[in-house]
Structures are given as C-alpha cells and as structure tokens.
Amino acid sequence: MGDGKKVVLINGDIYEEGQSIEGKTISQITLKEVTIIDNGIKQILPVTPKKQ
C-alpha cells in the first residue's frame, strides 16, 4: 500500500476512497476522520487509532 492511496480499516477490512461499504460511499479519508455519503447525506466519522 505504498502507492499513496488513502485507506481505512473498518471491521477488519481495508477500504479506499471511492469504495462502497453497505451501500455507503467512502468519499474522503484523513488522519482524523472518514467522510461517508449515505443516500446523498454526508456523515463524518472520527478515526480511532488501532491500539497495539
């Protein structure tokens, strides 16, 4: 994953910007939040770092 793509780990699966999960589209991934579009409604979800 060293190709510069932004990814997020959700429930053990890796997703990139533009992919869909359960009918929702991941529109943006930052270090602090993930923006998801669900039926035209934007939802901003906080990113929780993985505990080691």
CHARMM internal coordinates of N, CA and C (Angstrom, degrees):
IC EDIT
DIST 1 N 1 CA 1.4484
DIST 1 CA 1 C 1.5161
ANGL 1 N 1 CA 1 C 111.84
DIST 1 C 2 N 1.2979
ANGL 1 CA 1 C 2 N 116.30
DIHE 1 N 1 CA 1 C 2 N 28.44
DIST 2 N 2 CA 1.4448
ANGL 1 C 2 N 2 CA 120.55
DIHE 1 CA 1 C 2 N 2 CA 178.80
DIST 2 CA 2 C 1.5093
ANGL 2 N 2 CA 2 C 112.84
DIHE 1 C 2 N 2 CA 2 C -88.47
DIST 2 C 3 N 1.3288
ANGL 2 CA 2 C 3 N 117.96
DIHE 2 N 2 CA 2 C 3 N 21.64
DIST 3 N 3 CA 1.4559
ANGL 2 C 3 N 3 CA 121.48
DIHE 2 CA 2 C 3 N 3 CA -177.45
DIST 3 CA 3 C 1.5233
ANGL 3 N 3 CA 3 C 113.31
DIHE 2 C 3 N 3 CA 3 C -92.92
DIST 3 C 4 N 1.3223
ANGL 3 CA 3 C 4 N 118.74
DIHE 3 N 3 CA 3 C 4 N 9.58
DIST 4 N 4 CA 1.4611
ANGL 3 C 4 N 4 CA 122.75
DIHE 3 CA 3 C 4 N 4 CA 176.19
DIST 4 CA 4 C 1.5121
ANGL 4 N 4 CA 4 C 114.82
DIHE 3 C 4 N 4 CA 4 C 85.56
DIST 4 C 5 N 1.3226
ANGL 4 CA 4 C 5 N 118.59
DIHE 4 N 4 CA 4 C 5 N 0.87
DIST 5 N 5 CA 1.4591
ANGL 4 C 5 N 5 CA 120.98
DIHE 4 CA 4 C 5 N 5 CA 178.78
DIST 5 CA 5 C 1.5236
ANGL 5 N 5 CA 5 C 109.46
DIHE 4 C 5 N 5 CA 5 C -74.91
DIST 5 C 6 N 1.3274
ANGL 5 CA 5 C 6 N 115.12
DIHE 5 N 5 CA 5 C 6 N 142.67
DIST 6 N 6 CA 1.4619
ANGL 5 C 6 N 6 CA 120.03
DIHE 5 CA 5 C 6 N 6 CA 175.85
DIST 6 CA 6 C 1.5173
ANGL 6 N 6 CA 6 C 108.46
DIHE 5 C 6 N 6 CA 6 C -86.41
DIST 6 C 7 N 1.3259
ANGL 6 CA 6 C 7 N 115.60
DIHE 6 N 6 CA 6 C 7 N 131.16
DIST 7 N 7 CA 1.4566
ANGL 6 C 7 N 7 CA 121.30
DIHE 6 CA 6 C 7 N 7 CA -179.36
DIST 7 CA 7 C 1.5225
ANGL 7 N 7 CA 7 C 110.08
DIHE 6 C 7 N 7 CA 7 C -131.81
DIST 7 C 8 N 1.3310
ANGL 7 CA 7 C 8 N 114.42
DIHE 7 N 7 CA 7 C 8 N 160.41
DIST 8 N 8 CA 1.4592
ANGL 7 C 8 N 8 CA 120.63
DIHE 7 CA 7 C 8 N 8 CA 177.50
DIST 8 CA 8 C 1.5269
ANGL 8 N 8 CA 8 C 107.10
DIHE 7 C 8 N 8 CA 8 C -140.20
DIST 8 C 9 N 1.3168
ANGL 8 CA 8 C 9 N 115.75
DIHE 8 N 8 CA 8 C 9 N 145.40
DIST 9 N 9 CA 1.4553
ANGL 8 C 9 N 9 CA 122.04
DIHE 8 CA 8 C 9 N 9 CA 177.73
DIST 9 CA 9 C 1.5255
ANGL 9 N 9 CA 9 C 107.96
DIHE 8 C 9 N 9 CA 9 C -99.13
DIST 9 C 10 N 1.3450
ANGL 9 CA 9 C 10 N 116.31
DIHE 9 N 9 CA 9 C 10 N 118.42
DIST 10 N 10 CA 1.4646
ANGL 9 C 10 N 10 CA 121.54
DIHE 9 CA 9 C 10 N 10 CA -179.87
DIST 10 CA 10 C 1.5212
ANGL 10 N 10 CA 10 C 107.62
DIHE 9 C 10 N 10 CA 10 C -126.07
DIST 10 C 11 N 1.3086
ANGL 10 CA 10 C 11 N 115.72
DIHE 10 N 10 CA 10 C 11 N 118.58
DIST 11 N 11 CA 1.4712
ANGL 10 C 11 N 11 CA 121.66
DIHE 10 CA 10 C 11 N 11 CA 179.78
DIST 11 CA 11 C 1.5275
ANGL 11 N 11 CA 11 C 112.52
DIHE 10 C 11 N 11 CA 11 C 50.91
DIST 11 C 12 N 1.3195
ANGL 11 CA 11 C 12 N 116.34
DIHE 11 N 11 CA 11 C 12 N 39.86
DIST 12 N 12 CA 1.4576
ANGL 11 C 12 N 12 CA 121.35
DIHE 11 CA 11 C 12 N 12 CA 176.42
DIST 12 CA 12 C 1.5148
ANGL 12 N 12 CA 12 C 115.15
DIHE 11 C 12 N 12 CA 12 C 84.42
DIST 12 C 13 N 1.3364
ANGL 12 CA 12 C 13 N 118.57
DIHE 12 N 12 CA 12 C 13 N -1.38
DIST 13 N 13 CA 1.4639
ANGL 12 C 13 N 13 CA 122.06
DIHE 12 CA 12 C 13 N 13 CA 178.57
DIST 13 CA 13 C 1.5232
ANGL 13 N 13 CA 13 C 109.81
DIHE 12 C 13 N 13 CA 13 C -112.39
DIST 13 C 14 N 1.3390
ANGL 13 CA 13 C 14 N 116.03
DIHE 13 N 13 CA 13 C 14 N 146.29
DIST 14 N 14 CA 1.4557
ANGL 13 C 14 N 14 CA 122.12
DIHE 13 CA 13 C 14 N 14 CA -179.33
DIST 14 CA 14 C 1.5262
ANGL 14 N 14 CA 14 C 109.41
DIHE 13 C 14 N 14 CA 14 C -96.39
DIST 14 C 15 N 1.3413
ANGL 14 CA 14 C 15 N 115.94
DIHE 14 N 14 CA 14 C 15 N 131.32
DIST 15 N 15 CA 1.4581
ANGL 14 C 15 N 15 CA 122.62
DIHE 14 CA 14 C 15 N 15 CA 179.44
DIST 15 CA 15 C 1.5211
ANGL 15 N 15 CA 15 C 109.79
DIHE 14 C 15 N 15 CA 15 C -127.41
DIST 15 C 16 N 1.3505
ANGL 15 CA 15 C 16 N 115.68
DIHE 15 N 15 CA 15 C 16 N 148.83
DIST 16 N 16 CA 1.4629
ANGL 15 C 16 N 16 CA 122.76
DIHE 15 CA 15 C 16 N 16 CA 176.22
DIST 16 CA 16 C 1.5228
ANGL 16 N 16 CA 16 C 108.84
DIHE 15 C 16 N 16 CA 16 C -109.10
DIST 16 C 17 N 1.3477
ANGL 16 CA 16 C 17 N 115.46
DIHE 16 N 16 CA 16 C 17 N 163.70
DIST 17 N 17 CA 1.4577
ANGL 16 C 17 N 17 CA 119.91
DIHE 16 CA 16 C 17 N 17 CA 173.47
DIST 17 CA 17 C 1.5267
ANGL 17 N 17 CA 17 C 108.65
DIHE 16 C 17 N 17 CA 17 C -57.05
DIST 17 C 18 N 1.3187
ANGL 17 CA 17 C 18 N 116.88
DIHE 17 N 17 CA 17 C 18 N 137.73
DIST 18 N 18 CA 1.4534
ANGL 17 C 18 N 18 CA 122.23
DIHE 17 CA 17 C 18 N 18 CA 178.88
DIST 18 CA 18 C 1.5165
ANGL 18 N 18 CA 18 C 113.87
DIHE 17 C 18 N 18 CA 18 C 95.17
DIST 18 C 19 N 1.3299
ANGL 18 CA 18 C 19 N 117.58
DIHE 18 N 18 CA 18 C 19 N -17.76
DIST 19 N 19 CA 1.4603
ANGL 18 C 19 N 19 CA 120.16
DIHE 18 CA 18 C 19 N 19 CA 178.49
DIST 19 CA 19 C 1.5193
ANGL 19 N 19 CA 19 C 110.52
DIHE 18 C 19 N 19 CA 19 C -78.77
DIST 19 C 20 N 1.3300
ANGL 19 CA 19 C 20 N 114.85
DIHE 19 N 19 CA 19 C 20 N 161.27
DIST 20 N 20 CA 1.4619
ANGL 19 C 20 N 20 CA 120.97
DIHE 19 CA 19 C 20 N 20 CA 178.67
DIST 20 CA 20 C 1.5182
ANGL 20 N 20 CA 20 C 110.58
DIHE 19 C 20 N 20 CA 20 C -110.17
DIST 20 C 21 N 1.3251
ANGL 20 CA 20 C 21 N 114.91
DIHE 20 N 20 CA 20 C 21 N 148.31
DIST 21 N 21 CA 1.4501
ANGL 20 C 21 N 21 CA 122.48
DIHE 20 CA 20 C 21 N 21 CA 174.90
DIST 21 CA 21 C 1.5304
ANGL 21 N 21 CA 21 C 106.72
DIHE 20 C 21 N 21 CA 21 C -139.20
DIST 21 C 22 N 1.3136
ANGL 21 CA 21 C 22 N 115.74
DIHE 21 N 21 CA 21 C 22 N 120.28
DIST 22 N 22 CA 1.4622
ANGL 21 C 22 N 22 CA 122.31
DIHE 21 CA 21 C 22 N 22 CA 179.57
DIST 22 CA 22 C 1.5332
ANGL 22 N 22 CA 22 C 111.60
DIHE 21 C 22 N 22 CA 22 C 51.20
DIST 22 C 23 N 1.3294
ANGL 22 CA 22 C 23 N 117.63
DIHE 22 N 22 CA 22 C 23 N 42.14
DIST 23 N 23 CA 1.4580
ANGL 22 C 23 N 23 CA 122.35
DIHE 22 CA 22 C 23 N 23 CA 177.12
DIST 23 CA 23 C 1.5154
ANGL 23 N 23 CA 23 C 115.21
DIHE 22 C 23 N 23 CA 23 C 80.82
DIST 23 C 24 N 1.3236
ANGL 23 CA 23 C 24 N 117.14
DIHE 23 N 23 CA 23 C 24 N 1.80
DIST 24 N 24 CA 1.4714
ANGL 23 C 24 N 24 CA 121.93
DIHE 23 CA 23 C 24 N 24 CA 179.03
DIST 24 CA 24 C 1.5229
ANGL 24 N 24 CA 24 C 108.35
DIHE 23 C 24 N 24 CA 24 C -108.10
DIST 24 C 25 N 1.3342
ANGL 24 CA 24 C 25 N 117.36
DIHE 24 N 24 CA 24 C 25 N 143.73
DIST 25 N 25 CA 1.4534
ANGL 24 C 25 N 25 CA 121.70
DIHE 24 CA 24 C 25 N 25 CA -178.83
DIST 25 CA 25 C 1.5203
ANGL 25 N 25 CA 25 C 110.42
DIHE 24 C 25 N 25 CA 25 C -102.83
DIST 25 C 26 N 1.3287
ANGL 25 CA 25 C 26 N 116.14
DIHE 25 N 25 CA 25 C 26 N 131.04
DIST 26 N 26 CA 1.4661
ANGL 25 C 26 N 26 CA 121.29
DIHE 25 CA 25 C 26 N 26 CA 176.09
DIST 26 CA 26 C 1.5195
ANGL 26 N 26 CA 26 C 106.78
DIHE 25 C 26 N 26 CA 26 C -82.42
DIST 26 C 27 N 1.3356
ANGL 26 CA 26 C 27 N 116.56
DIHE 26 N 26 CA 26 C 27 N 109.11
DIST 27 N 27 CA 1.4607
ANGL 26 C 27 N 27 CA 119.73
DIHE 26 CA 26 C 27 N 27 CA -174.90
DIST 27 CA 27 C 1.5266
ANGL 27 N 27 CA 27 C 113.39
DIHE 26 C 27 N 27 CA 27 C -94.21
DIST 27 C 28 N 1.3375
ANGL 27 CA 27 C 28 N 117.34
DIHE 27 N 27 CA 27 C 28 N -28.21
DIST 28 N 28 CA 1.4693
ANGL 27 C 28 N 28 CA 119.43
DIHE 27 CA 27 C 28 N 28 CA -179.73
DIST 28 CA 28 C 1.5199
ANGL 28 N 28 CA 28 C 109.86
DIHE 27 C 28 N 28 CA 28 C -154.19
DIST 28 C 29 N 1.3403
ANGL 28 CA 28 C 29 N 114.64
DIHE 28 N 28 CA 28 C 29 N 141.30
DIST 29 N 29 CA 1.4626
ANGL 28 C 29 N 29 CA 121.51
DIHE 28 CA 28 C 29 N 29 CA 176.62
DIST 29 CA 29 C 1.5222
ANGL 29 N 29 CA 29 C 107.51
DIHE 28 C 29 N 29 CA 29 C -126.79
DIST 29 C 30 N 1.3337
ANGL 29 CA 29 C 30 N 116.52
DIHE 29 N 29 CA 29 C 30 N 126.04
DIST 30 N 30 CA 1.4615
ANGL 29 C 30 N 30 CA 121.61
DIHE 29 CA 29 C 30 N 30 CA 172.82
DIST 30 CA 30 C 1.5236
ANGL 30 N 30 CA 30 C 107.89
DIHE 29 C 30 N 30 CA 30 C -125.38
DIST 30 C 31 N 1.3101
ANGL 30 CA 30 C 31 N 116.80
DIHE 30 N 30 CA 30 C 31 N 178.60
DIST 31 N 31 CA 1.4595
ANGL 30 C 31 N 31 CA 120.33
DIHE 30 CA 30 C 31 N 31 CA 178.21
DIST 31 CA 31 C 1.5205
ANGL 31 N 31 CA 31 C 112.38
DIHE 30 C 31 N 31 CA 31 C -66.36
DIST 31 C 32 N 1.3444
ANGL 31 CA 31 C 32 N 117.14
DIHE 31 N 31 CA 31 C 32 N -24.99
DIST 32 N 32 CA 1.4576
ANGL 31 C 32 N 32 CA 120.67
DIHE 31 CA 31 C 32 N 32 CA -174.75
DIST 32 CA 32 C 1.5242
ANGL 32 N 32 CA 32 C 114.62
DIHE 31 C 32 N 32 CA 32 C -105.73
DIST 32 C 33 N 1.3614
ANGL 32 CA 32 C 33 N 117.55
DIHE 32 N 32 CA 32 C 33 N -22.28
DIST 33 N 33 CA 1.4498
ANGL 32 C 33 N 33 CA 118.71
DIHE 32 CA 32 C 33 N 33 CA -175.46
DIST 33 CA 33 C 1.5251
ANGL 33 N 33 CA 33 C 112.73
DIHE 32 C 33 N 33 CA 33 C -155.61
DIST 33 C 34 N 1.3239
ANGL 33 CA 33 C 34 N 114.20
DIHE 33 N 33 CA 33 C 34 N 161.29
DIST 34 N 34 CA 1.4613
ANGL 33 C 34 N 34 CA 122.25
DIHE 33 CA 33 C 34 N 34 CA 175.79
DIST 34 CA 34 C 1.5267
ANGL 34 N 34 CA 34 C 106.46
DIHE 33 C 34 N 34 CA 34 C -122.11
DIST 34 C 35 N 1.3336
ANGL 34 CA 34 C 35 N 116.36
DIHE 34 N 34 CA 34 C 35 N 128.30
DIST 35 N 35 CA 1.4515
ANGL 34 C 35 N 35 CA 121.05
DIHE 34 CA 34 C 35 N 35 CA 178.18
DIST 35 CA 35 C 1.5178
ANGL 35 N 35 CA 35 C 108.50
DIHE 34 C 35 N 35 CA 35 C -100.85
DIST 35 C 36 N 1.3326
ANGL 35 CA 35 C 36 N 115.04
DIHE 35 N 35 CA 35 C 36 N 127.64
DIST 36 N 36 CA 1.4575
ANGL 35 C 36 N 36 CA 122.61
DIHE 35 CA 35 C 36 N 36 CA -177.44
DIST 36 CA 36 C 1.5258
ANGL 36 N 36 CA 36 C 108.62
DIHE 35 C 36 N 36 CA 36 C -122.96
DIST 36 C 37 N 1.3434
ANGL 36 CA 36 C 37 N 115.99
DIHE 36 N 36 CA 36 C 37 N 139.61
DIST 37 N 37 CA 1.4574
ANGL 36 C 37 N 37 CA 121.15
DIHE 36 CA 36 C 37 N 37 CA 175.47
DIST 37 CA 37 C 1.5283
ANGL 37 N 37 CA 37 C 107.80
DIHE 36 C 37 N 37 CA 37 C -106.40
DIST 37 C 38 N 1.3166
ANGL 37 CA 37 C 38 N 115.78
DIHE 37 N 37 CA 37 C 38 N 122.71
DIST 38 N 38 CA 1.4714
ANGL 37 C 38 N 38 CA 122.55
DIHE 37 CA 37 C 38 N 38 CA -178.90
DIST 38 CA 38 C 1.5265
ANGL 38 N 38 CA 38 C 108.19
DIHE 37 C 38 N 38 CA 38 C -125.39
DIST 38 C 39 N 1.3366
ANGL 38 CA 38 C 39 N 116.77
DIHE 38 N 38 CA 38 C 39 N 107.34
DIST 39 N 39 CA 1.4754
ANGL 38 C 39 N 39 CA 121.77
DIHE 38 CA 38 C 39 N 39 CA -177.91
DIST 39 CA 39 C 1.5186
ANGL 39 N 39 CA 39 C 111.76
DIHE 38 C 39 N 39 CA 39 C 52.96
DIST 39 C 40 N 1.3333
ANGL 39 CA 39 C 40 N 116.61
DIHE 39 N 39 CA 39 C 40 N 43.35
DIST 40 N 40 CA 1.4574
ANGL 39 C 40 N 40 CA 121.99
DIHE 39 CA 39 C 40 N 40 CA 177.77
DIST 40 CA 40 C 1.5142
ANGL 40 N 40 CA 40 C 114.59
DIHE 39 C 40 N 40 CA 40 C 81.06
DIST 40 C 41 N 1.3105
ANGL 40 CA 40 C 41 N 118.06
DIHE 40 N 40 CA 40 C 41 N -0.79
DIST 41 N 41 CA 1.4697
ANGL 40 C 41 N 41 CA 121.99
DIHE 40 CA 40 C 41 N 41 CA 179.92
DIST 41 CA 41 C 1.5202
ANGL 41 N 41 CA 41 C 109.44
DIHE 40 C 41 N 41 CA 41 C -103.78
DIST 41 C 42 N 1.3323
ANGL 41 CA 41 C 42 N 115.55
DIHE 41 N 41 CA 41 C 42 N 126.72
DIST 42 N 42 CA 1.4614
ANGL 41 C 42 N 42 CA 120.75
DIHE 41 CA 41 C 42 N 42 CA -179.65
DIST 42 CA 42 C 1.5252
ANGL 42 N 42 CA 42 C 109.93
DIHE 41 C 42 N 42 CA 42 C -83.76
DIST 42 C 43 N 1.3354
ANGL 42 CA 42 C 43 N 115.10
DIHE 42 N 42 CA 42 C 43 N 130.41
DIST 43 N 43 CA 1.4634
ANGL 42 C 43 N 43 CA 121.38
DIHE 42 CA 42 C 43 N 43 CA 175.62
DIST 43 CA 43 C 1.5261
ANGL 43 N 43 CA 43 C 107.45
DIHE 42 C 43 N 43 CA 43 C -123.01
DIST 43 C 44 N 1.3101
ANGL 43 CA 43 C 44 N 116.79
DIHE 43 N 43 CA 43 C 44 N 134.64
DIST 44 N 44 CA 1.4608
ANGL 43 C 44 N 44 CA 122.27
DIHE 43 CA 43 C 44 N 44 CA 178.14
DIST 44 CA 44 C 1.5185
ANGL 44 N 44 CA 44 C 108.12
DIHE 43 C 44 N 44 CA 44 C -110.81
DIST 44 C 45 N 1.3418
ANGL 44 CA 44 C 45 N 115.08
DIHE 44 N 44 CA 44 C 45 N 120.18
DIST 45 N 45 CA 1.4537
ANGL 44 C 45 N 45 CA 121.24
DIHE 44 CA 44 C 45 N 45 CA -177.80
DIST 45 CA 45 C 1.5169
ANGL 45 N 45 CA 45 C 110.00
DIHE 44 C 45 N 45 CA 45 C -111.74
DIST 45 C 46 N 1.3292
ANGL 45 CA 45 C 46 N 117.88
DIHE 45 N 45 CA 45 C 46 N 133.33
DIST 46 N 46 CA 1.4748
ANGL 45 C 46 N 46 CA 119.75
DIHE 45 CA 45 C 46 N 46 CA 178.74
DIST 46 CA 46 C 1.5274
ANGL 46 N 46 CA 46 C 110.80
DIHE 45 C 46 N 46 CA 46 C -69.76
DIST 46 C 47 N 1.3185
ANGL 46 CA 46 C 47 N 116.07
DIHE 46 N 46 CA 46 C 47 N 147.72
DIST 47 N 47 CA 1.4507
ANGL 46 C 47 N 47 CA 122.10
DIHE 46 CA 46 C 47 N 47 CA 175.93
DIST 47 CA 47 C 1.5242
ANGL 47 N 47 CA 47 C 107.84
DIHE 46 C 47 N 47 CA 47 C -91.29
DIST 47 C 48 N 1.3130
ANGL 47 CA 47 C 48 N 115.93
DIHE 47 N 47 CA 47 C 48 N 130.63
DIST 48 N 48 CA 1.4566
ANGL 47 C 48 N 48 CA 121.79
DIHE 47 CA 47 C 48 N 48 CA 176.76
DIST 48 CA 48 C 1.5254
ANGL 48 N 48 CA 48 C 107.84
DIHE 47 C 48 N 48 CA 48 C -108.64
DIST 48 C 49 N 1.3270
ANGL 48 CA 48 C 49 N 117.24
DIHE 48 N 48 CA 48 C 49 N 115.53
DIST 49 N 49 CA 1.4643
ANGL 48 C 49 N 49 CA 118.88
DIHE 48 CA 48 C 49 N 49 CA -179.40
DIST 49 CA 49 C 1.5325
ANGL 49 N 49 CA 49 C 111.41
DIHE 48 C 49 N 49 CA 49 C -59.49
DIST 49 C 50 N 1.3211
ANGL 49 CA 49 C 50 N 115.62
DIHE 49 N 49 CA 49 C 50 N 144.18
DIST 50 N 50 CA 1.4583
ANGL 49 C 50 N 50 CA 121.13
DIHE 49 CA 49 C 50 N 50 CA 179.16
DIST 50 CA 50 C 1.5265
ANGL 50 N 50 CA 50 C 109.42
DIHE 49 C 50 N 50 CA 50 C -69.41
DIST 50 C 51 N 1.3234
ANGL 50 CA 50 C 51 N 115.72
DIHE 50 N 50 CA 50 C 51 N 130.00
DIST 51 N 51 CA 1.4652
ANGL 50 C 51 N 51 CA 120.24
DIHE 50 CA 50 C 51 N 51 CA 177.81
DIST 51 CA 51 C 1.5155
ANGL 51 N 51 CA 51 C 109.39
DIHE 50 C 51 N 51 CA 51 C -80.01
DIST 51 C 52 N 1.3238
ANGL 51 CA 51 C 52 N 115.95
DIHE 51 N 51 CA 51 C 52 N 140.12
DIST 52 N 52 CA 1.4572
ANGL 51 C 52 N 52 CA 120.19
DIHE 51 CA 51 C 52 N 52 CA -178.80
DIST 52 CA 52 C 1.4970
ANGL 52 N 52 CA 52 C 110.96
DIHE 51 C 52 N 52 CA 52 C -102.47
END
COOR INIT
IC SEED 1 N 1 CA 1 C
IC BUILD
